[in-house]
Amino acid sequence: MTPILIATCGLTAGLSALLWQRQIRSRRESYIRTYTLPIGLFEKLRESHPHLSLKDCQLVAQGLRQFFLAHLKSGRKFVSMPSQVADDLWHEFILHTKNYQQFCRHGFGRFLHHTPAIVLSKGQQGNAGIHRCWVYACHEENINPRQPTRLPLLFALDSKLNVPNGFAYVADCSGVKRQGDDGALIYCGADLGGSAAGCGGGSDGGADSHSSSDSGCGGDGDGGDGGCGGGGCGGD
């Protein structure tokens, strides 16, 4: 076999593998977008958040779907969860074990595990996680992550729905206080659009983090110092 023929065969094999990978990801993305959540999840969510209407719950589900898509599009890397109410719905989903296992298998190709934040290490992985989530959520809604004019749904949910102990974000922090009247931190989307190393990620440990069993993923426990983090959960 001549060197040219060998190179041609290698190139063909490489292109075939790339196309196959794209097809797999496209199928997974379509599955996540069209997946129907198990019956009863909204009722459970409203037990924790009784002020939510059915329409509100549907928005939360849309935000959770946005988070799952960010995890997939990141190459199944660690992404931090920026919404308390979306995380609460995720918890309820996990309790439907058979449905959740099926969803993870078809949506990610592997199981997405839940790990309490207390066992996760602090550091830059949490920062990268909230950065990734912001970038892919912005791309989902055609928002410039570096110069956002509005928030993607996942980052707007807690404030929009007045979720107790939720995470508050604004698109641009120019002239905006970094702390609300109730003492809660306000995080800046424009900050998240920059370098991942420049962003904090994490609450005070009150939320959980989520990761696959084959890697330890971080959720930064004191993101208030960075001023641009937020969210205490992740998926890896």
LINHU-V412988 format. One record per residue. N is the residue number from 1. SS is DSSP state (H for helix, E for strand, C for the rest). PHI is phi in radians with two decimals (* if undefined). OMEGA is omega as a letter, one per 30 degrees, with the letter a starting at -180 (NA if undefined). Layout:
BEGIN
n->[N & N]
ss->[SS & SS]
phi->[PHI & PHI]
omega->[OMEGA & OMEGA]
END
This chain:
BEGIN
n->[1 & 2 & 3 & 4 & 5 & 6 & 7 & 8 & 9 & 10 & 11 & 12 & 13 & 14 & 15 & 16 & 17 & 18 & 19 & 20 & 21 & 22 & 23 & 24 & 25 & 26 & 27 & 28 & 29 & 30 & 31 & 32 & 33 & 34 & 35 & 36 & 37 & 38 & 39 & 40 & 41 & 42 & 43 & 44 & 45 & 46 & 47 & 48 & 49 & 50 & 51 & 52 & 53 & 54 & 55 & 56 & 57 & 58 & 59 & 60 & 61 & 62 & 63 & 64 & 65 & 66 & 67 & 68 & 69 & 70 & 71 & 72 & 73 & 74 & 75 & 76 & 77 & 78 & 79 & 80 & 81 & 82 & 83 & 84 & 85 & 86 & 87 & 88 & 89 & 90 & 91 & 92 & 93 & 94 & 95 & 96 & 97 & 98 & 99 & 100 & 101 & 102 & 103 & 104 & 105 & 106 & 107 & 108 & 109 & 110 & 111 & 112 & 113 & 114 & 115 & 116 & 117 & 118 & 119 & 120 & 121 & 122 & 123 & 124 & 125 & 126 & 127 & 128 & 129 & 130 & 131 & 132 & 133 & 134 & 135 & 136 & 137 & 138 & 139 & 140 & 141 & 142 & 143 & 144 & 145 & 146 & 147 & 148 & 149 & 150 & 151 & 152 & 153 & 154 & 155 & 156 & 157 & 158 & 159 & 160 & 161 & 162 & 163 & 164 & 165 & 166 & 167 & 168 & 169 & 170 & 171 & 172 & 173 & 174 & 175 & 176 & 177 & 178 & 179 & 180 & 181 & 182 & 183 & 184 & 185 & 186 & 187 & 188 & 189 & 190 & 191 & 192 & 193 & 194 & 195 & 196 & 197 & 198 & 199 & 200 & 201 & 202 & 203 & 204 & 205 & 206 & 207 & 208 & 209 & 210 & 211 & 212 & 213 & 214 & 215 & 216 & 217 & 218 & 219 & 220 & 221 & 222 & 223 & 224 & 225 & 226 & 227 & 228 & 229 & 230 & 231 & 232 & 233 & 234 & 235 & 236]
ss->[C & C & H & H & H & H & H & H & H & H & H & H & H & H & H & H & H & H & H & H & H & H & H & H & H & H & H & H & H & H & H & H & H & H & C & C & C & C & C & C & H & H & H & H & H & H & H & H & C & C & C & C & C & H & H & H & H & H & H & H & H & H & H & H & H & H & H & H & H & H & H & H & H & C & C & C & C & C & E & E & E & C & C & H & H & H & H & H & H & H & H & H & H & H & H & C & H & H & H & H & H & H & H & H & H & H & H & C & C & C & C & C & C & E & E & C & H & H & H & C & C & C & C & H & H & H & H & H & H & H & H & H & H & H & H & H & H & H & H & H & C & C & C & C & C & C & C & C & C & C & C & C & H & H & H & H & H & H & H & H & C & C & C & C & C & C & C & E & E & E & C & C & C & C & C & C & C & C & E & C & C & C & C & C & E & E & E & E & H & H & H & H & C & C & C & H & H & H & C & C & C & C & C & C & C & C & C & C & E & E & C & C & C & C & C & C & C & C & C & C & C & C & H & H & H & C & C & C & C & C & C & C & E & E & E & C]
phi->[* & -1.29 & -1.00 & -1.15 & -1.15 & -1.07 & -1.11 & -1.12 & -1.10 & -1.14 & -1.14 & -1.09 & -1.11 & -1.14 & -1.14 & -1.11 & -1.13 & -1.13 & -1.11 & -1.11 & -1.10 & -1.15 & -1.13 & -1.09 & -1.13 & -1.11 & -1.16 & -1.15 & -1.09 & -1.09 & -1.11 & -1.11 & -1.15 & -1.85 & -1.13 & -1.71 & -1.13 & -1.01 & -1.12 & 1.80 & -1.14 & -1.16 & -1.09 & -1.15 & -1.10 & -1.28 & -1.19 & -1.46 & -2.32 & -1.12 & -1.39 & -1.36 & -1.54 & -1.06 & -1.10 & -1.07 & -1.08 & -1.14 & -1.14 & -1.09 & -1.08 & -1.14 & -1.14 & -1.11 & -1.07 & -1.10 & -1.15 & -1.06 & -1.17 & -1.10 & -1.10 & -1.12 & -1.22 & -1.35 & 1.47 & 1.10 & -1.49 & -1.11 & -2.29 & -1.57 & -1.50 & -1.62 & -2.24 & -1.19 & -1.25 & -1.17 & -1.14 & -1.08 & -1.18 & -1.06 & -1.00 & -1.12 & -1.10 & -1.04 & -1.19 & -1.53 & -1.01 & -1.14 & -1.11 & -1.19 & -1.06 & -1.11 & -1.03 & -1.12 & -1.09 & -1.42 & -1.47 & -2.13 & 1.47 & -2.87 & -1.42 & -1.74 & -1.44 & -1.94 & -2.28 & -1.04 & -1.07 & -1.12 & -1.64 & -1.63 & -1.44 & -1.44 & 2.48 & -1.23 & -1.09 & -1.11 & -1.10 & -1.11 & -1.13 & -1.27 & -1.10 & -1.06 & -1.06 & -1.07 & -1.06 & -1.29 & -1.17 & -1.14 & -1.04 & -1.06 & -1.96 & 0.98 & -1.85 & -1.27 & -1.14 & -1.53 & -2.34 & -1.29 & -1.73 & -2.74 & -1.64 & -1.18 & -0.90 & -0.99 & -1.50 & -1.70 & -0.96 & -1.07 & -1.25 & -1.06 & -1.77 & 0.92 & -1.40 & -1.04 & 1.04 & -1.44 & -1.81 & -1.84 & -2.27 & -2.28 & -1.18 & -2.39 & -1.56 & -1.05 & 1.29 & -1.83 & -1.11 & -1.49 & -2.47 & -1.32 & -1.11 & -1.55 & 1.58 & -1.29 & -1.27 & -1.99 & -1.74 & -1.96 & -1.08 & -1.05 & -1.15 & -1.18 & -1.35 & -1.53 & -1.11 & -1.08 & -1.25 & -1.65 & -2.06 & -1.47 & -2.60 & 2.26 & -1.70 & -1.56 & 1.55 & -1.27 & -1.58 & -1.70 & -2.13 & -2.27 & -2.67 & -1.42 & -1.28 & -1.64 & -2.74 & -1.62 & -1.86 & -1.70 & -2.21 & -1.11 & -1.47 & -2.38 & -1.11 & -1.07 & -1.17 & -1.34 & 1.40 & -2.43 & -1.59 & 1.80 & 1.55 & -2.12 & -2.32 & -2.69 & -2.37 & -2.49]
omega->[a & l & a & l & l & a & l & l & l & l & l & l & l & l & l & l & l & l & l & l & l & l & l & a & l & l & l & l & l & l & l & a & a & a & l & a & l & l & l & a & a & l & l & l & a & l & l & a & a & a & a & l & l & l & l & a & l & l & l & l & l & l & l & l & l & l & l & l & l & l & a & a & l & a & a & l & l & l & a & l & a & a & l & a & l & l & l & l & l & l & a & l & a & a & l & a & a & l & a & l & l & l & a & a & a & a & a & a & l & a & l & a & l & l & l & a & a & a & a & a & l & l & a & l & l & l & l & a & a & l & a & a & l & a & a & l & l & l & l & a & l & l & l & a & a & l & a & l & l & a & l & a & a & a & a & a & a & l & a & a & l & a & l & l & l & a & a & l & l & a & a & a & l & l & a & l & l & l & a & a & l & l & a & l & l & a & a & l & a & l & a & a & l & a & l & a & a & a & l & l & l & l & l & l & a & l & l & l & a & a & l & a & a & l & l & a & a & l & a & a & a & a & a & a & a & l & a & a & a & a & a & a & l & l & a & NA]
END
